[in-house]
Amino acid sequence: MSAADPVAAFLEAHAAHGSVALATSGTSGTQRSVVRTTESWVSSFETVAGLTGLTSASRAWVPGPLTSTMNLFAVVHARLLGATLVDGPTRATHAHLTPSGLTSLLDREAPLAGLTVIVAGDRLTSAVHDRAVRTGVKVRHYYGAAELSFVAWGGHAGDLRPFPGVTVQVRAGEIWVRSPYLCSGYEGPPGPLRLDEDGFATVGDRGVLEAGRLTVHGRPGAVTVGGSTVETAGVEGLLQSAAAGTVAVVGMPHDELGEVLAVVLTSSGDHAPLRRLARSELQGAHRPRLWWHVETLPTTPAGKVDRLALVSLVSGGGDRVTRLV
């Protein structure tokens, strides 16, 4: 939605029982617009309000750009509910942030007790969740996609269960959902959305569903190491499960092998235990060969980890990067 005021444009379309085209915020690839009925969002508002405690008396802080669908959703929801939008966390009862945004907020060491933070846009680790809870913050985390809207909800990435009204299946490692919140398709170039004859949809994200809990690994990033293809999401998921900070796994060029796996950590203290874990659990091409530390991971305007920028950052070295050996 490229309107000067996308919130007003959405509300106008909703009053006409119409549809909107929302630009995706992917970190790479062709720009495209996701088309959905306004009702496919609005029909989830009551459930989201119940899960977050958002009411007409709430004060919502949404610092991210409205070009990101998670932020546009939050502002439209607040407007229709009658909640007040504020320009900072100190006056807010609710905040909508990415995991990196929550980490930055916690680093301010400002009083946050009583604030409810709704986190999306990337995986929220249990370590960041627990840190926030210790300050008195209430954390709500969800996994979704521009095409699918809400898929799963919980406290952090290790505590996600299907969103109310959504049926989740994992087929050969790929997450499929049937939901009243799905988009209608694309305007312009096609995207990753696929539908089956039973009304289930997928955007290609990988994951595991066990005992009703969904673990999301994200889109498969393929790294070819000496002729062997490695999906970085699985390696990253293993390491992140044992990390205090945030972990990013990327492919780095190698003269002999083509590429090797590199791990970038925001907590240098994770290096020794995660290296031991990798040695015990990962074999051959799946075992990372390079380890780096940065204070913060580069992010896209939508607040997701910018993996292309991260590779450039560690390749260039400099004061912001420390090679771990």
Phi, psi and omega in degrees: 000110186259015181296153179301324176235090185295332178293312178298322180295320177296313182296324177294317178296323181292321178298333179265008181056044186252199181237164177227156175247119186248123180293139177283160182240036181297156182281343179202170176095185185286136174290136179213167179242135177267127180261131177212155172288149177296329180296331180295339170269309188299329181294344179266353187299317182297318179294316180298319179299319179293323181285334184252346184078017180285130179224179178295341179272356183285160176236113188255134176248120181232087188281343184283166182290147179286354172290343174272128185297328180296324180284319177298317177304312184298318182289318177299316179301313181299318181297313181291330180281337183093011176288158180267134175269130181239166188256016179191167185285336187292331180264353190273149166262336182222144177224145178245113188222159167277168176303319178293325177295321177295317178300316178298321178296317180294329180292341179289340181058031175274157177293123185234002184305133179094348180284134173260123181247124176260118189247132178204181178096341177191175181286131175265120182285157177295329181295314179292320176303310183295322177299317180295316181298323179296337177271359180096008179278139172266124186248130173235127185236141175222154172250134176199190177209157180303324181282330189257341191060221186289137175239311183216155188219145177180201180273324180202183187296338178268008186224040183261132174231156184309136177297143180308131180088358182249132175259127183244134172231149172242117183245116181051041177084001183251135184276125177238143181224147170241128194199151173282359187255012182288154175283176180265341182147209184237154167249123184095213184301146177292160180234197186282352183297131173229144180238148173250177186288347179264006178088008175274150181226154175216152171246011175093002177295145180260154179183182180225136177242111182226127178052039177081359181254131183257123172256122185258126177261348179088186179291140181292125173257115185269127174240128180262114183246107179056036180090352178259132180271127181239128173274117185295334184300320181293318178295315180297319180297319179298311183292320181297329181297339182245011186259150173274324178261202180261143182241135172231131179247127182225166175266136178239141180300144179219133186300322185263321187262356184088298175215158170224160178281136175237140179249130177246126185244143173267349176237112182296336178294344177283346189301305185297309181294325180286328176293321176296318179298316180298320180293328183273332188251341186243142184237152170054232185296338182281349183270122180299143179252339183236141180227136182223157174235133170227150180294317179221147178275140175295145182231159174282170176302336178276358176090007178270158179297126178269096188289327176295316177294326180294316177299318178296321181296309183288332177292325183279344181069215180099182186292337184279350188238137175236124176281130181258130182231000000 
